[in-house]
């Protein structure tokens, strides 16, 4: 049951997490998924990640560029746009306010980290 809830929590914030992964520069899907996994968020499969990246691209929050590789398949590299940075700052801030509110209520209910 905890896994199901964790997945739904992640779904609500995955767009912001992907944008945050691109603040230090461009990257491709596998590396974004790896970074999220290393952060303790679990395995984000391509069937979940790539629709998010496509949606962010359609919204003008990221730009993508396909690059052929010398060996193996080519990759699409994603980078933040100015609108993506503004969106991350605004919505990321709103998420942190929401997170603090949830944490405060849970803390008053005796729940500890």
N, C-alpha and C positions, 0 to 999 in steps of 0.2 A: 504493500500500500504506500509506503513512504516513497518508493521509486516513482509511482504514478504522480504523486503530488509534486515531487521534485521536477519531473518533466513538464508539468503544467506551469510551475513557477518559472522555469527556464524559458518556456515558450513566450512568456510575457516580457522578457527582458533580452532575448537573444539578439534582436536587431541592435540594441545599444551595445551589447558585448562585442558584436562583430565590428561595429564602428570603432569602439575603443581599441580593438586589436589593430586597427589601421592608423592610429594616431602617430605611430613612430615611423611610418612609411608604408609603401606598398607591400602586398603579400598575396599569396595564392591560397586557395581553399584548404588544402591539406594542412598547411602551416597554421592557418587560423584555427582549424579544428584541434590541432595538436596543442596550441597555446591554451585554448579553453580547457582541454583535458588536463593539462599540466597545472592549471589554476584550481583544479578540483571540481570542475563542473561536469565531468564524465565525458564519455565518447559522444561526439556530435557527428552523426552519420551524414554522408553526402546528400541523401534524400531530404534531410532537414536543413543543412547548411546552404546548399546551392539555391533553393528557392528564396531563402533570405537574401543572399547576395544578389539574385536577379531582381527581387523586389526593391532593394536599396538602389540598385543601378537604375531601374525604371523611375524611381522617385528623384533621381539626380543627386543622391547622397554619396554615391561612389561612382567611379569610372573604372572601366575594365579594358584591358588590352591583352590580346592573345599573343603569346610569343612561342615560336617554334623552339624546340630543344635540339641540341646536337645529338643527344642520345635519348631515346624514349619519347613519350608523347609530349606535345606542347602544353603550355599552361596558360590559364587566364590569371593575370595579375590585377588586383583591385587596389585602388587608392581612394582616399577621402577627397571629396570636393569641399569647397568653401561652405556650401549648404550643409554638407554632411557634418562638418566641424560645428557649425552653429546648432544643428539639430541635436548632436551629441551633448553639447554644453547645456542646452535648454532642457531636453528630455532626461538627460543623465542627472541633472540637478533635481528635477521633479521626482525621479526614481529614488534618489538618496533621501529626499524629504519623506517620501512614502515609507521607505525602509526604516527610517528613524521612528516614525509613528508606530509601525508594526512592532518594532523592537521595544518601544516604550510600553505598549499595551501588554505584550508577552512578558516583559520584565515585571510588570505589576501583577501579573498572573502567576508569578513564581517560576517562570521559565528562565533558565540560565543558559548561557552559551557553553 
